[in-house]
Amino acid sequence: MSAHPKPQPGVDALLAALADPVRRRAVELLGQSPRRAGELAELLDLTAPAMSRHLKELKASGLVAETHPEFDSRVRIYALNADRLSELKDWLARAEEGWSAQLAAFRRHVEKRKRK
């Protein structure tokens, strides 16, 4: 395995979207349940325009999907896109494998030098 795992297409967009603490908190809230933008704004103590900008970033990264309930197409419900979260988990797992391999090689090197 390579010492530096190659990013999957789109992982950069996921990490960029999660770089903001407000968006990370929004993702945590959406992990609990789908929510309306107004509900998210209220929970995060944001104005509607500010929440809209954060949701735009989250949607652009693919982390969040927007739906409209049948009873009112004006209402927007936001939910996490589990497939995109899985992509991020897969990338992190590969990165961890690389780090573990490097640490194991370093340990073998140190132990070998101690024996000499």
C-alpha positions as CSV (number, residue, x, y, z in Angstrom):
1,M,0.0,0.0,0.0
2,S,1.2,3.5,-0.8
3,A,2.3,5.7,2.1
4,H,0.0,8.4,0.9
5,P,-3.5,7.2,-0.1
6,K,-4.8,8.9,-3.2
7,P,-8.0,10.9,-2.5
8,Q,-11.1,9.6,-4.1
9,P,-12.8,12.0,-6.5
10,G,-14.9,14.2,-4.4
11,V,-13.3,13.6,-1.0
12,D,-11.7,17.0,-1.2
13,A,-15.2,18.5,-1.6
14,L,-16.4,16.5,1.5
15,L,-13.5,17.6,3.6
16,A,-13.9,21.3,2.5
17,A,-17.6,21.2,3.4
18,L,-16.8,19.7,6.8
19,A,-14.0,22.3,7.4
20,D,-16.6,24.7,8.8
21,P,-17.7,24.0,12.4
22,V,-21.3,25.2,11.6
23,R,-21.6,22.8,8.8
24,R,-20.2,20.0,10.9
25,R,-22.8,20.7,13.6
26,A,-25.5,20.8,10.9
27,V,-24.3,17.3,9.7
28,E,-24.5,16.1,13.3
29,L,-28.1,17.4,13.6
30,L,-29.1,15.9,10.3
31,G,-27.6,12.6,11.5
32,Q,-30.2,12.6,14.2
33,S,-33.1,13.2,11.8
34,P,-34.0,15.0,8.6
35,R,-34.9,18.7,9.2
36,R,-36.2,21.8,7.6
37,A,-33.8,24.7,6.9
38,G,-35.6,26.9,9.4
39,E,-35.3,24.3,12.2
40,L,-31.6,23.9,11.5
41,A,-31.2,27.7,11.5
42,E,-32.9,27.9,14.9
43,L,-30.9,25.1,16.4
44,L,-27.7,26.6,15.2
45,D,-28.7,30.2,16.0
46,L,-28.2,31.4,12.4
47,T,-30.2,33.7,10.2
48,A,-32.1,32.1,7.3
49,P,-29.6,33.5,4.7
50,A,-26.6,32.2,6.6
51,M,-28.2,28.7,6.9
52,S,-29.0,28.8,3.2
53,R,-25.4,29.4,2.4
54,H,-24.2,26.5,4.6
55,L,-26.8,24.2,3.1
56,K,-25.8,25.2,-0.4
57,E,-22.2,24.1,0.4
58,L,-23.4,20.8,2.0
59,K,-25.6,20.0,-1.0
60,A,-22.8,20.9,-3.4
61,S,-20.5,18.4,-1.7
62,G,-23.2,15.7,-1.8
63,L,-23.3,15.3,1.9
64,V,-26.9,16.6,2.1
65,A,-29.9,15.9,-0.1
66,E,-33.0,18.1,-0.3
67,T,-36.5,16.7,-0.7
68,H,-40.0,18.2,-0.7
69,P,-42.9,16.5,1.1
70,E,-45.9,15.6,-1.0
71,F,-48.2,17.8,1.2
72,D,-46.3,21.1,0.4
73,S,-43.7,21.4,-2.3
74,R,-42.6,24.8,-0.8
75,V,-41.2,23.0,2.2
76,R,-37.6,21.7,1.9
77,I,-36.4,18.8,4.1
78,Y,-32.7,18.2,4.3
79,A,-31.2,14.8,5.1
80,L,-27.8,13.2,5.1
81,N,-26.6,11.3,2.1
82,A,-25.3,8.1,3.6
83,D,-23.5,7.1,0.4
84,R,-21.2,10.2,0.6
85,L,-20.5,9.5,4.3
86,S,-19.5,6.0,3.3
87,E,-17.1,7.4,0.8
88,L,-15.5,9.5,3.5
89,K,-15.3,6.5,5.9
90,D,-13.7,4.4,3.2
91,W,-11.1,7.1,2.4
92,L,-10.3,7.5,6.2
93,A,-10.0,3.7,6.6
94,R,-7.4,3.6,3.7
95,A,-5.5,6.5,5.2
96,E,-5.4,4.8,8.5
97,E,-4.1,1.6,6.9
98,G,-1.3,3.7,5.4
99,W,-0.5,5.3,8.7
100,S,-0.5,2.0,10.5
101,A,1.8,0.4,7.9
102,Q,4.2,3.4,8.3
103,L,4.2,3.1,12.1
104,A,4.7,-0.7,11.9
105,A,7.7,-0.2,9.6
106,F,9.1,2.4,11.9
107,R,8.7,0.1,14.9
108,R,10.5,-2.7,13.0
109,H,13.3,-0.3,12.1
110,V,13.7,0.9,15.8
111,E,13.7,-2.7,17.1
112,K,16.3,-3.8,14.5
113,R,18.5,-0.9,15.5
114,K,18.2,-1.7,19.2
115,R,19.4,-5.3,18.5
116,K,22.5,-4.1,16.8
